[in-house]
Amino acid sequence: METLYQNIKACKLCGNYPKLEKSFLQKGNTNLLIVGESPAKDGWISSGRAFYNVNNKLQATGIVLNKLLNSIGLELENINFTELCKCQIIDRSRLNEYTKNCFPFLVEQLKEINCDIILPMGLYTTQAILQMKIKKFSDYVGKPMNIKFGDKTYLIIPIYHPSPANPKGYNGNLHIFQEVKKYIKQC
């Protein structure tokens, strides 16, 4: 795992954006992995903790995601979490390109996590994981699909990004999380 982190830190494919200084992976105690797009500057990059700021206060997206997790008896600390892009992406117009650059790192991280279910947050993360261009994201949200990476098959269930700025961030995901609950196991 240390070699993977060194490779991530040394990568300059997307430029010289700020990266996480500590782990690029939060390990939880379930078989669930949630994959975000990119670490927030005022969050994981600064605090070293996903969804929290430097004052250890839960950020807006973390609040929404935690409410969704609470609806199925979990908390942020229970889940495995990583960002697809390992840098703080400033130029979002190139996010599709950047997610492709970081995808091999995600595949390597999967080897370190005991997960069977992956919830990609939002369009770009879902496209990278499914390795296809999506025309209408709502056609894929909440739809379980099996994808094989290496010698393991994962259940992929795309979700709307749980940002409070996204009108579907909470209400559009609530029924999806109720379905996901059927697949979750404690590890």
VEXDREN-2710 file (C-alpha; in Angstrom, 1 decimal):
% VEXDREN-2710
k/r/px/py/pz
1/MET/0.0/0.0/0.0
2/GLU/2.9/2.4/0.7
3/THR/4.1/2.0/-2.9
4/LEU/0.7/2.9/-4.1
5/TYR/0.6/6.1/-2.0
6/GLN/4.1/7.1/-3.2
7/ASN/2.9/6.6/-6.8
8/ILE/-0.1/8.8/-6.2
9/LYS/1.9/11.5/-4.5
10/ALA/4.4/11.5/-7.4
11/CYS/1.8/11.5/-10.1
12/LYS/1.6/14.7/-12.3
13/LEU/-0.7/13.5/-15.1
14/CYS/-3.3/16.2/-14.2
15/GLY/-0.8/18.9/-13.2
16/ASN/0.5/19.9/-9.9
17/TYR/-2.8/20.1/-7.9
18/PRO/-2.8/19.9/-4.1
19/LYS/-3.1/16.2/-2.9
20/LEU/-3.9/14.5/0.4
21/GLU/-0.9/14.3/2.7
22/LYS/-2.0/11.3/4.6
23/SER/-4.1/8.3/3.5
24/PHE/-6.1/8.4/0.3
25/LEU/-8.5/5.9/1.8
26/GLN/-10.8/5.8/4.8
27/LYS/-11.3/2.2/6.0
28/GLY/-14.6/1.4/7.7
29/ASN/-16.1/-1.8/9.0
30/THR/-18.6/-2.6/6.3
31/ASN/-18.4/-4.1/2.8
32/LEU/-19.4/-0.7/1.3
33/LEU/-17.1/1.7/-0.5
34/ILE/-18.3/5.1/-1.4
35/VAL/-16.2/6.9/-4.1
36/GLY/-16.3/10.7/-4.4
37/GLU/-15.0/12.8/-7.2
38/SER/-12.1/14.8/-5.7
39/PRO/-11.0/15.9/-2.2
40/ALA/-12.2/19.4/-1.1
41/LYS/-9.5/21.9/-0.3
42/ASP/-11.2/22.9/2.9
43/GLY/-11.9/19.3/3.8
44/TRP/-9.8/16.2/3.5
45/ILE/-6.9/18.0/2.0
46/SER/-6.6/20.4/5.0
47/SER/-8.0/18.2/7.8
48/GLY/-6.7/14.8/6.8
49/ARG/-10.3/13.4/7.3
50/ALA/-12.9/12.9/4.7
51/PHE/-15.9/15.2/5.0
52/TYR/-14.5/17.2/7.9
53/ASN/-12.9/20.6/8.0
54/VAL/-9.8/21.6/10.0
55/ASN/-12.0/22.4/13.0
56/ASN/-13.3/18.8/12.9
57/LYS/-16.7/20.1/11.8
58/LEU/-18.7/17.9/9.4
59/GLN/-19.0/19.7/6.0
60/ALA/-22.2/20.2/4.1
61/THR/-21.8/17.2/1.8
62/GLY/-20.8/15.0/4.8
63/ILE/-23.9/16.1/6.6
64/VAL/-26.2/15.0/3.8
65/LEU/-24.2/11.7/3.3
66/ASN/-24.3/11.0/7.0
67/LYS/-28.1/11.5/7.1
68/LEU/-28.4/9.0/4.2
69/LEU/-26.2/6.5/6.0
70/ASN/-28.1/7.1/9.3
71/SER/-31.3/6.1/7.5
72/ILE/-29.8/2.6/7.1
73/GLY/-28.2/2.4/10.5
74/LEU/-24.6/3.5/9.5
75/GLU/-22.4/6.5/10.0
76/LEU/-19.5/8.0/7.9
77/GLU/-17.0/6.2/10.1
78/ASN/-18.6/2.8/9.2
79/ILE/-17.9/3.1/5.5
80/ASN/-14.9/2.7/3.3
81/PHE/-14.4/6.0/1.4
82/THR/-12.0/7.3/-1.2
83/GLU/-11.9/9.9/-3.9
84/LEU/-11.5/8.9/-7.5
85/CYS/-9.3/11.9/-8.3
86/LYS/-6.5/12.0/-5.7
87/CYS/-5.9/15.7/-6.2
88/GLN/-8.1/18.7/-5.5
89/ILE/-9.5/19.5/-8.9
90/ILE/-9.7/23.2/-9.7
91/ASP/-10.4/23.0/-13.4
92/ARG/-13.6/21.0/-13.4
93/SER/-14.0/21.3/-17.1
94/ARG/-11.3/18.6/-17.4
95/LEU/-12.8/16.3/-14.7
96/ASN/-13.6/13.5/-17.2
97/GLU/-9.9/13.4/-18.2
98/TYR/-8.7/13.5/-14.6
99/THR/-10.9/10.7/-13.5
100/LYS/-9.5/8.5/-16.3
101/ASN/-6.0/9.4/-15.1
102/CYS/-6.7/8.3/-11.5
103/PHE/-8.8/5.2/-12.3
104/PRO/-5.8/2.8/-12.1
105/PHE/-5.1/4.1/-8.6
106/LEU/-8.7/3.2/-7.6
107/VAL/-8.4/-0.3/-9.0
108/GLU/-5.2/-0.8/-6.8
109/GLN/-7.0/0.6/-3.8
110/LEU/-9.8/-2.0/-4.2
111/LYS/-7.2/-4.7/-3.5
112/GLU/-6.8/-3.2/0.0
113/ILE/-10.4/-2.9/0.9
114/ASN/-12.8/-5.6/2.0
115/CYS/-15.7/-4.4/-0.1
116/ASP/-18.3/-5.8/-2.4
117/ILE/-20.5/-2.8/-3.0
118/ILE/-19.3/0.4/-4.6
119/LEU/-21.4/3.6/-4.6
120/PRO/-19.9/6.1/-7.1
121/MET/-21.0/9.7/-6.2
122/GLY/-22.1/11.6/-9.3
123/LEU/-21.7/11.4/-13.1
124/TYR/-17.9/11.6/-13.6
125/THR/-17.1/9.0/-10.9
126/THR/-19.8/6.7/-12.3
127/GLN/-18.5/7.1/-15.9
128/ALA/-14.9/6.3/-14.8
129/ILE/-16.0/3.2/-12.9
130/LEU/-18.3/1.9/-15.6
131/GLN/-15.7/2.9/-18.2
132/MET/-18.2/4.4/-20.5
133/LYS/-19.7/7.8/-21.5
134/ILE/-23.2/8.3/-20.0
135/LYS/-25.7/10.4/-21.8
136/LYS/-28.5/10.5/-19.2
137/PHE/-27.2/9.9/-15.6
138/SER/-30.7/9.4/-14.2
139/ASP/-30.9/6.2/-16.3
140/TYR/-28.0/4.7/-14.2
141/VAL/-28.6/6.1/-10.7
142/GLY/-29.7/3.4/-8.3
143/LYS/-29.4/0.6/-10.8
144/PRO/-27.3/-2.3/-9.5
145/MET/-24.7/-3.5/-12.0
146/ASN/-21.9/-6.1/-11.6
147/ILE/-18.4/-5.0/-12.7
148/LYS/-15.3/-7.1/-12.5
149/PHE/-11.9/-5.5/-11.6
150/GLY/-9.1/-8.0/-11.5
151/ASP/-10.4/-11.3/-10.2
152/LYS/-13.3/-9.8/-8.1
153/THR/-16.8/-8.8/-9.1
154/TYR/-18.3/-5.8/-7.4
155/LEU/-21.9/-4.5/-7.2
156/ILE/-21.9/-1.0/-8.5
157/ILE/-24.8/1.3/-7.5
158/PRO/-24.4/4.9/-8.7
159/ILE/-25.9/7.6/-6.5
160/TYR/-26.5/11.3/-7.0
161/HIS/-23.7/13.4/-5.5
162/PRO/-24.9/14.2/-1.9
163/SER/-24.0/17.9/-2.1
164/PRO/-26.7/20.1/-0.6
165/ALA/-26.4/22.1/-3.8
166/ASN/-27.8/19.1/-5.7
167/PRO/-31.6/19.0/-5.5
168/LYS/-31.5/15.2/-5.7
169/GLY/-28.6/14.9/-3.2
170/TYR/-30.8/13.7/-0.4
171/ASN/-34.3/13.0/-1.6
172/GLY/-33.1/11.4/-4.8
173/ASN/-30.8/9.1/-2.9
174/LEU/-32.9/8.1/0.0
175/HIS/-34.7/5.2/-1.7
176/ILE/-31.4/4.0/-3.2
177/PHE/-29.8/3.7/0.3
178/GLN/-32.8/1.7/1.5
179/GLU/-32.1/-0.8/-1.4
180/VAL/-28.3/-0.7/-0.6
181/LYS/-29.1/-1.7/3.0
182/LYS/-30.0/-5.2/1.7
183/TYR/-26.4/-5.8/0.6
184/ILE/-24.5/-4.4/3.5
185/LYS/-22.5/-6.6/5.8
186/GLN/-20.3/-5.7/8.8
187/CYS/-16.7/-6.8/8.3
END
